[in-house]
Amino acid sequence: MTTWAPPRRTQHPELRPERSGRRDRGGGPTAERQVFRERVRMEAVGMFADGRGSTEIAKELLVSVRSVQRWHQA
């Protein structure tokens, strides 16, 4: 008998939280990761300028709709 499992959410691999416990040691995202995230945010800015909606942008960039909404508010 096969057990039920919830569907997996698709998320950009580079945006997944680190599993090494860096935050527990007082660290945060690496400089490389910050640059990557900023690049994704800037892509979203361009998409907003083209008149696209938050849901569409989130699906294309593989991020949460809430993240896109926060970027748009900022």
C-alpha positions in Angstrom: 0.0 0.0 0.0 1.3 3.4 -0.9 1.2 6.2 1.7 0.0 9.6 0.9 2.5 12.5 0.8 1.7 16.1 0.3 2.8 17.6 -3.1 6.2 19.1 -3.1 6.5 22.9 -3.7 8.7 23.9 -6.5 11.2 26.5 -5.3 14.3 27.8 -7.0 17.2 25.7 -5.6 19.3 28.8 -5.0 16.6 30.3 -2.8 16.1 27.4 -0.5 17.1 28.0 3.1 20.5 26.7 4.1 20.4 23.5 6.0 23.8 23.9 7.8 22.5 25.9 10.7 24.5 29.1 9.7 21.8 31.3 11.4 22.4 29.5 14.7 26.0 30.5 14.5 25.2 34.2 13.9 25.7 34.0 10.2 23.3 35.0 7.5 23.2 34.6 3.7 26.6 34.7 2.1 27.6 37.6 -0.1 27.1 35.4 -3.2 23.6 34.4 -2.1 22.7 38.1 -1.4 23.8 39.0 -4.9 21.7 36.2 -6.4 18.6 37.3 -4.4 19.0 40.9 -5.4 19.3 39.8 -9.1 15.9 37.9 -8.7 14.3 40.9 -7.1 15.5 43.1 -9.9 14.0 40.7 -12.4 10.7 41.0 -10.5 10.9 44.8 -10.8 11.2 44.6 -14.6 8.2 42.3 -14.7 6.1 44.7 -12.6 7.1 47.5 -15.0 5.7 45.3 -17.8 2.4 45.1 -15.9 2.6 41.5 -14.8 0.9 40.3 -11.6 2.4 38.9 -8.4 1.2 35.4 -9.0 2.6 35.2 -12.5 6.0 36.6 -11.4 6.2 34.2 -8.5 5.6 31.2 -10.7 8.2 32.3 -13.2 10.9 33.1 -10.7 10.0 30.1 -8.5 9.5 32.2 -5.3 6.5 32.7 -3.1 3.7 35.1 -4.0 4.2 36.8 -0.6 7.9 37.5 -1.3 6.9 39.1 -4.6 4.3 41.2 -2.8 6.9 42.4 -0.3 9.3 43.4 -3.0 6.5 45.3 -4.8 5.7 47.2 -1.6 9.3 48.1 -0.9 
